[in-house]
Amino acid sequence: MAFTFDDLLLSAILIGDVATGKSSIVTRCSGENFDDKPIVTTGVDFSIAKLTLGEATKVRLQLWDTTGQERYHAITTQYYRRAMGVVLVYDVTRKDSFEHLKEVWIPMAIENADPEAVWMLLGNKVDLADWREVSIETGHELAVCLGCPYLEVSARENHLVFDAFRILANQILKYTYPKLNPCVSPNAKTIKLEKEHDKSGCCR
């Protein structure tokens, strides 16, 4: 069965330190050009990415780009519970942004996110290879520990950004969406019930 963009609405929240490139990733995924000027998010910004999965399934992925500033945490945590996907973002050139995932962001997601939500780990800014502080192996180890997909991307060069969110959307459709929306899931089956014959008498 084919699904249009209006049929399936998914959601994901991006979390991580300030200046890890969350907003730039969202900008790329929503079809806009990369901007070299720093993008500072205050609270939560919303964007829609239209993705085609396979040959027939088309989804709208609502992306909630959260600020990494601590003073806004009370505002952003309310969005965790409503998200079908949680995207952990760090900067491969900043080891502190990776460590903060383990110290701050992962515990916050565990406490606030829907237990049915799927997770993804993204290492951004791989175009700055000469300044790398977090190895691929280190990122992979954390992803294995979390049991989630892991990709390294570059918002600047638009490297693997769409691939990452297609993987995330597929994970949501496979594991989360059917549990939250069983009647409209792509995997839902139509059951035809035969019409009952009218019964005589006072009881029907």
Summary of the structure (lengths in Angstrom):
residues: 204
radius of gyration: 20.1
end to end distance: 36.7
largest distance: 85.2
contacts: 610
relative contact order: 0.18
helix: 34%
strand: 25%
